[in-house]
Each structure stands twice: as C-alpha cells, then as structure tokens.
Amino acid sequence: MSAAANSFWRLWRWPLVLGLLSTSGLLSALVSDGWGDWWAWLSLGLPVAVMAWCAWVPRQSSGR
C-alpha cells in the first residue's frame, strides 16, 4: 500500500465507520420495527457517545 493511501485510511477510517453506522441507524429507524428500533438507538447513540468522550477526555501531548 502506498504512503498516500495509508495516510488516507489513517485519517478517514473512524469518521467513515461512524458515518456508515449513523447511516444504517437512520435507515433502520425509517423502515423497520422491533429489532430495528434497537439497532437505530444503538447505532445513532454510539457516535454521540464517541464525540462526548473525545470532547471530555483530555488528550496527552505528543511532546512536539
């Protein structure tokens, strides 16, 4: 894998995962019932929890 492709995936891996998770939750909330409601709740709540965790947990400095 080239350096450019590697840096692309390092940067966009988790935003793409969270975006796909949110998309599946939105579609599930629109078209399904029962287990789909649970999946929608989980898949839409998880990105919010990740963003809250990233906002409140202090990052360690890299020493640069």
Jmol script that loads the backbone (N, CA, C; Angstrom):
load data "model"
ATOM      1  N   MET A   1       0.850  -1.171   0.000  1.00  0.00           N
ATOM      2  CA  MET A   1       0.000   0.000   0.000  1.00  0.00           C
ATOM      3  C   MET A   1       0.895   1.232   0.000  1.00  0.00           C
ATOM      4  N   SER A   2       0.557   2.219  -0.803  1.00  0.00           N
ATOM      5  CA  SER A   2       1.388   3.419  -0.906  1.00  0.00           C
ATOM      6  C   SER A   2       1.220   4.295   0.334  1.00  0.00           C
ATOM      7  N   ALA A   3       2.152   5.209   0.513  1.00  0.00           N
ATOM      8  CA  ALA A   3       2.113   6.098   1.672  1.00  0.00           C
ATOM      9  C   ALA A   3       0.890   7.002   1.637  1.00  0.00           C
ATOM     10  N   ALA A   4       0.491   7.442   0.445  1.00  0.00           N
ATOM     11  CA  ALA A   4      -0.688   8.311   0.334  1.00  0.00           C
ATOM     12  C   ALA A   4      -1.962   7.557   0.716  1.00  0.00           C
ATOM     13  N   ALA A   5      -2.092   6.322   0.266  1.00  0.00           N
ATOM     14  CA  ALA A   5      -3.273   5.526   0.610  1.00  0.00           C
ATOM     15  C   ALA A   5      -3.289   5.199   2.094  1.00  0.00           C
ATOM     16  N   ASN A   6      -2.114   4.922   2.642  1.00  0.00           N
ATOM     17  CA  ASN A   6      -2.030   4.617   4.068  1.00  0.00           C
ATOM     18  C   ASN A   6      -2.432   5.823   4.904  1.00  0.00           C
ATOM     19  N   SER A   7      -1.981   7.012   4.542  1.00  0.00           N
ATOM     20  CA  SER A   7      -2.338   8.207   5.304  1.00  0.00           C
ATOM     21  C   SER A   7      -3.825   8.531   5.144  1.00  0.00           C
ATOM     22  N   PHE A   8      -4.389   8.241   3.967  1.00  0.00           N
ATOM     23  CA  PHE A   8      -5.822   8.448   3.770  1.00  0.00           C
ATOM     24  C   PHE A   8      -6.623   7.605   4.752  1.00  0.00           C
ATOM     25  N   TRP A   9      -6.308   6.312   4.846  1.00  0.00           N
ATOM     26  CA  TRP A   9      -7.064   5.427   5.731  1.00  0.00           C
ATOM     27  C   TRP A   9      -6.813   5.745   7.196  1.00  0.00           C
ATOM     28  N   ARG A  10      -5.610   6.179   7.531  1.00  0.00           N
ATOM     29  CA  ARG A  10      -5.337   6.562   8.926  1.00  0.00           C
ATOM     30  C   ARG A  10      -6.179   7.755   9.327  1.00  0.00           C
ATOM     31  N   LEU A  11      -6.382   8.688   8.413  1.00  0.00           N
ATOM     32  CA  LEU A  11      -7.141   9.892   8.714  1.00  0.00           C
ATOM     33  C   LEU A  11      -8.650   9.647   8.702  1.00  0.00           C
ATOM     34  N   TRP A  12      -9.142   8.912   7.725  1.00  0.00           N
ATOM     35  CA  TRP A  12     -10.584   8.805   7.499  1.00  0.00           C
ATOM     36  C   TRP A  12     -11.222   7.514   7.976  1.00  0.00           C
ATOM     37  N   ARG A  13     -10.462   6.582   8.549  1.00  0.00           N
ATOM     38  CA  ARG A  13     -11.021   5.288   8.950  1.00  0.00           C
ATOM     39  C   ARG A  13     -12.188   5.448   9.921  1.00  0.00           C
ATOM     40  N   TRP A  14     -11.986   6.107  11.040  1.00  0.00           N
ATOM     41  CA  TRP A  14     -13.040   6.193  12.052  1.00  0.00           C
ATOM     42  C   TRP A  14     -14.181   7.124  11.667  1.00  0.00           C
ATOM     43  N   PRO A  15     -13.933   8.266  11.021  1.00  0.00           N
ATOM     44  CA  PRO A  15     -15.086   9.046  10.550  1.00  0.00           C
ATOM     45  C   PRO A  15     -15.969   8.276   9.564  1.00  0.00           C
ATOM     46  N   LEU A  16     -15.357   7.479   8.689  1.00  0.00           N
ATOM     47  CA  LEU A  16     -16.152   6.665   7.758  1.00  0.00           C
ATOM     48  C   LEU A  16     -16.953   5.595   8.501  1.00  0.00           C
ATOM     49  N   VAL A  17     -16.341   4.955   9.489  1.00  0.00           N
ATOM     50  CA  VAL A  17     -17.051   3.935  10.277  1.00  0.00           C
ATOM     51  C   VAL A  17     -18.241   4.558  10.997  1.00  0.00           C
ATOM     52  N   LEU A  18     -18.027   5.708  11.639  1.00  0.00           N
ATOM     53  CA  LEU A  18     -19.120   6.359  12.358  1.00  0.00           C
ATOM     54  C   LEU A  18     -20.199   6.855  11.398  1.00  0.00           C
ATOM     55  N   GLY A  19     -19.809   7.317  10.213  1.00  0.00           N
ATOM     56  CA  GLY A  19     -20.788   7.745   9.221  1.00  0.00           C
ATOM     57  C   GLY A  19     -21.637   6.596   8.708  1.00  0.00           C
ATOM     58  N   LEU A  20     -21.001   5.468   8.426  1.00  0.00           N
ATOM     59  CA  LEU A  20     -21.756   4.289   7.981  1.00  0.00           C
ATOM     60  C   LEU A  20     -22.669   3.760   9.084  1.00  0.00           C
ATOM     61  N   LEU A  21     -22.187   3.802  10.316  1.00  0.00           N
ATOM     62  CA  LEU A  21     -23.008   3.370  11.453  1.00  0.00           C
ATOM     63  C   LEU A  21     -24.229   4.275  11.596  1.00  0.00           C
ATOM     64  N   SER A  22     -24.039   5.573  11.478  1.00  0.00           N
ATOM     65  CA  SER A  22     -25.157   6.522  11.571  1.00  0.00           C
ATOM     66  C   SER A  22     -26.144   6.328  10.422  1.00  0.00           C
ATOM     67  N   THR A  23     -25.619   6.104   9.225  1.00  0.00           N
ATOM     68  CA  THR A  23     -26.491   5.887   8.070  1.00  0.00           C
ATOM     69  C   THR A  23     -27.346   4.642   8.243  1.00  0.00           C
ATOM     70  N   SER A  24     -26.736   3.568   8.724  1.00  0.00           N
ATOM     71  CA  SER A  24     -27.519   2.344   8.927  1.00  0.00           C
ATOM     72  C   SER A  24     -28.561   2.547  10.021  1.00  0.00           C
ATOM     73  N   GLY A  25     -28.234   3.334  11.033  1.00  0.00           N
ATOM     74  CA  GLY A  25     -29.212   3.616  12.088  1.00  0.00           C
ATOM     75  C   GLY A  25     -30.379   4.444  11.587  1.00  0.00           C
ATOM     76  N   LEU A  26     -30.090   5.437  10.760  1.00  0.00           N
ATOM     77  CA  LEU A  26     -31.171   6.257  10.209  1.00  0.00           C
ATOM     78  C   LEU A  26     -32.081   5.441   9.301  1.00  0.00           C
ATOM     79  N   LEU A  27     -31.489   4.625   8.446  1.00  0.00           N
ATOM     80  CA  LEU A  27     -32.305   3.782   7.561  1.00  0.00           C
ATOM     81  C   LEU A  27     -33.110   2.767   8.353  1.00  0.00           C
ATOM     82  N   SER A  28     -32.501   2.202   9.380  1.00  0.00           N
ATOM     83  CA  SER A  28     -33.204   1.231  10.211  1.00  0.00           C
ATOM     84  C   SER A  28     -34.382   1.885  10.941  1.00  0.00           C
ATOM     85  N   ALA A  29     -34.186   3.108  11.419  1.00  0.00           N
ATOM     86  CA  ALA A  29     -35.269   3.806  12.111  1.00  0.00           C
ATOM     87  C   ALA A  29     -36.432   4.109  11.166  1.00  0.00           C
ATOM     88  N   LEU A  30     -36.114   4.323   9.908  1.00  0.00           N
ATOM     89  CA  LEU A  30     -37.171   4.660   8.949  1.00  0.00           C
ATOM     90  C   LEU A  30     -37.975   3.452   8.483  1.00  0.00           C
ATOM     91  N   VAL A  31     -37.333   2.304   8.302  1.00  0.00           N
ATOM     92  CA  VAL A  31     -38.011   1.207   7.610  1.00  0.00           C
ATOM     93  C   VAL A  31     -38.289  -0.029   8.450  1.00  0.00           C
ATOM     94  N   SER A  32     -37.805  -0.086   9.673  1.00  0.00           N
ATOM     95  CA  SER A  32     -38.014  -1.333  10.416  1.00  0.00           C
ATOM     96  C   SER A  32     -38.683  -1.069  11.759  1.00  0.00           C
ATOM     97  N   ASP A  33     -39.065  -2.160  12.387  1.00  0.00           N
ATOM     98  CA  ASP A  33     -39.720  -2.095  13.685  1.00  0.00           C
ATOM     99  C   ASP A  33     -39.165  -3.235  14.534  1.00  0.00           C
ATOM    100  N   GLY A  34     -39.286  -3.131  15.841  1.00  0.00           N
ATOM    101  CA  GLY A  34     -38.776  -4.184  16.716  1.00  0.00           C
ATOM    102  C   GLY A  34     -37.282  -4.093  16.867  1.00  0.00           C
ATOM    103  N   TRP A  35     -36.555  -5.090  16.321  1.00  0.00           N
ATOM    104  CA  TRP A  35     -35.097  -5.094  16.453  1.00  0.00           C
ATOM    105  C   TRP A  35     -34.473  -3.888  15.764  1.00  0.00           C
ATOM    106  N   GLY A  36     -35.127  -3.388  14.717  1.00  0.00           N
ATOM    107  CA  GLY A  36     -34.621  -2.218  14.004  1.00  0.00           C
ATOM    108  C   GLY A  36     -34.623  -0.966  14.864  1.00  0.00           C
ATOM    109  N   ASP A  37     -35.605  -0.867  15.760  1.00  0.00           N
ATOM    110  CA  ASP A  37     -35.622   0.267  16.683  1.00  0.00           C
ATOM    111  C   ASP A  37     -34.430   0.204  17.630  1.00  0.00           C
ATOM    112  N   TRP A  38     -34.123  -0.982  18.089  1.00  0.00           N
ATOM    113  CA  TRP A  38     -32.960  -1.136  18.970  1.00  0.00           C
ATOM    114  C   TRP A  38     -31.673  -0.835  18.222  1.00  0.00           C
ATOM    115  N   TRP A  39     -31.546  -1.323  16.994  1.00  0.00           N
ATOM    116  CA  TRP A  39     -30.346  -1.047  16.207  1.00  0.00           C
ATOM    117  C   TRP A  39     -30.208   0.453  15.941  1.00  0.00           C
ATOM    118  N   ALA A  40     -31.322   1.111  15.617  1.00  0.00           N
ATOM    119  CA  ALA A  40     -31.286   2.554  15.370  1.00  0.00           C
ATOM    120  C   ALA A  40     -30.837   3.298  16.621  1.00  0.00           C
ATOM    121  N   TRP A  41     -31.372   2.924  17.761  1.00  0.00           N
ATOM    122  CA  TRP A  41     -30.999   3.579  19.016  1.00  0.00           C
ATOM    123  C   TRP A  41     -29.513   3.401  19.292  1.00  0.00           C
ATOM    124  N   LEU A  42     -29.026   2.191  19.129  1.00  0.00           N
ATOM    125  CA  LEU A  42     -27.611   1.907  19.394  1.00  0.00           C
ATOM    126  C   LEU A  42     -26.701   2.594  18.376  1.00  0.00           C
ATOM    127  N   SER A  43     -27.024   2.466  17.094  1.00  0.00           N
ATOM    128  CA  SER A  43     -26.120   2.996  16.068  1.00  0.00           C
ATOM    129  C   SER A  43     -26.155   4.518  15.970  1.00  0.00           C
ATOM    130  N   LEU A  44     -27.209   5.158  16.448  1.00  0.00           N
ATOM    131  CA  LEU A  44     -27.222   6.620  16.491  1.00  0.00           C
ATOM    132  C   LEU A  44     -26.673   7.151  17.810  1.00  0.00           C
ATOM    133  N   GLY A  45     -26.732   6.357  18.852  1.00  0.00           N
ATOM    134  CA  GLY A  45     -26.204   6.786  20.148  1.00  0.00           C
ATOM    135  C   GLY A  45     -24.708   6.607  20.272  1.00  0.00           C
ATOM    136  N   LEU A  46     -24.167   5.604  19.613  1.00  0.00           N
ATOM    137  CA  LEU A  46     -22.729   5.334  19.721  1.00  0.00           C
ATOM    138  C   LEU A  46     -21.869   6.479  19.185  1.00  0.00           C
ATOM    139  N   PRO A  47     -22.152   7.057  18.019  1.00  0.00           N
ATOM    140  CA  PRO A  47     -21.346   8.203  17.579  1.00  0.00           C
ATOM    141  C   PRO A  47     -21.439   9.398  18.533  1.00  0.00           C
ATOM    142  N   VAL A  48     -22.606   9.616  19.133  1.00  0.00           N
ATOM    143  CA  VAL A  48     -22.747  10.703  20.102  1.00  0.00           C
ATOM    144  C   VAL A  48     -21.880  10.424  21.329  1.00  0.00           C
ATOM    145  N   ALA A  49     -21.867   9.174  21.781  1.00  0.00           N
ATOM    146  CA  ALA A  49     -21.032   8.805  22.929  1.00  0.00           C
ATOM    147  C   ALA A  49     -19.548   8.965  22.599  1.00  0.00           C
ATOM    148  N   VAL A  50     -19.145   8.597  21.396  1.00  0.00           N
ATOM    149  CA  VAL A  50     -17.745   8.745  20.985  1.00  0.00           C
ATOM    150  C   VAL A  50     -17.364  10.221  20.943  1.00  0.00           C
ATOM    151  N   MET A  51     -18.236  11.061  20.397  1.00  0.00           N
ATOM    152  CA  MET A  51     -17.938  12.500  20.343  1.00  0.00           C
ATOM    153  C   MET A  51     -17.869  13.106  21.734  1.00  0.00           C
ATOM    154  N   ALA A  52     -18.757  12.694  22.632  1.00  0.00           N
ATOM    155  CA  ALA A  52     -18.720  13.206  24.002  1.00  0.00           C
ATOM    156  C   ALA A  52     -17.442  12.770  24.698  1.00  0.00           C
ATOM    157  N   TRP A  53     -17.044  11.522  24.500  1.00  0.00           N
ATOM    158  CA  TRP A  53     -15.810  11.030  25.113  1.00  0.00           C
ATOM    159  C   TRP A  53     -14.604  11.798  24.591  1.00  0.00           C
ATOM    160  N   CYS A  54     -14.554  12.039  23.290  1.00  0.00           N
ATOM    161  CA  CYS A  54     -13.431  12.791  22.711  1.00  0.00           C
ATOM    162  C   CYS A  54     -13.420  14.237  23.185  1.00  0.00           C
ATOM    163  N   ALA A  55     -14.581  14.806  23.467  1.00  0.00           N
ATOM    164  CA  ALA A  55     -14.648  16.194  23.920  1.00  0.00           C
ATOM    165  C   ALA A  55     -14.223  16.331  25.378  1.00  0.00           C
ATOM    166  N   TRP A  56     -14.505  15.327  26.212  1.00  0.00           N
ATOM    167  CA  TRP A  56     -14.254  15.471  27.645  1.00  0.00           C
ATOM    168  C   TRP A  56     -12.978  14.833  28.137  1.00  0.00           C
ATOM    169  N   VAL A  57     -12.457  13.869  27.448  1.00  0.00           N
ATOM    170  CA  VAL A  57     -11.220  13.218  27.883  1.00  0.00           C
ATOM    171  C   VAL A  57     -10.046  14.023  27.338  1.00  0.00           C
ATOM    172  N   PRO A  58      -9.191  14.532  28.223  1.00  0.00           N
ATOM    173  CA  PRO A  58      -8.059  15.328  27.725  1.00  0.00           C
ATOM    174  C   PRO A  58      -7.059  14.468  26.966  1.00  0.00           C
ATOM    175  N   ARG A  59      -6.530  15.010  25.889  1.00  0.00           N
ATOM    176  CA  ARG A  59      -5.509  14.308  25.099  1.00  0.00           C
ATOM    177  C   ARG A  59      -4.155  14.533  25.729  1.00  0.00           C
ATOM    178  N   GLN A  60      -3.327  13.518  25.671  1.00  0.00           N
ATOM    179  CA  GLN A  60      -1.966  13.673  26.139  1.00  0.00           C
ATOM    180  C   GLN A  60      -1.159  14.342  25.039  1.00  0.00           C
ATOM    181  N   SER A  61      -0.284  15.277  25.440  1.00  0.00           N
ATOM    182  CA  SER A  61       0.522  15.950  24.439  1.00  0.00           C
ATOM    183  C   SER A  61       1.553  14.988  23.874  1.00  0.00           C
ATOM    184  N   SER A  62       1.866  15.174  22.601  1.00  0.00           N
ATOM    185  CA  SER A  62       2.801  14.270  21.941  1.00  0.00           C
ATOM    186  C   SER A  62       4.250  14.715  22.133  1.00  0.00           C
ATOM    187  N   GLY A  63       4.463  15.835  22.822  1.00  0.00           N
ATOM    188  CA  GLY A  63       5.807  16.293  23.079  1.00  0.00           C
ATOM    189  C   GLY A  63       6.416  17.093  21.946  1.00  0.00           C
ATOM    190  N   ARG A  64       5.595  17.542  21.019  1.00  0.00           N
ATOM    191  CA  ARG A  64       6.102  18.332  19.876  1.00  0.00           C
ATOM    192  C   ARG A  64       6.067  19.799  20.196  1.00  0.00           C
TER     193      ARG A  64
END
end "model"
wireframe off; spacefill off
backbone 0.3
color backbone group
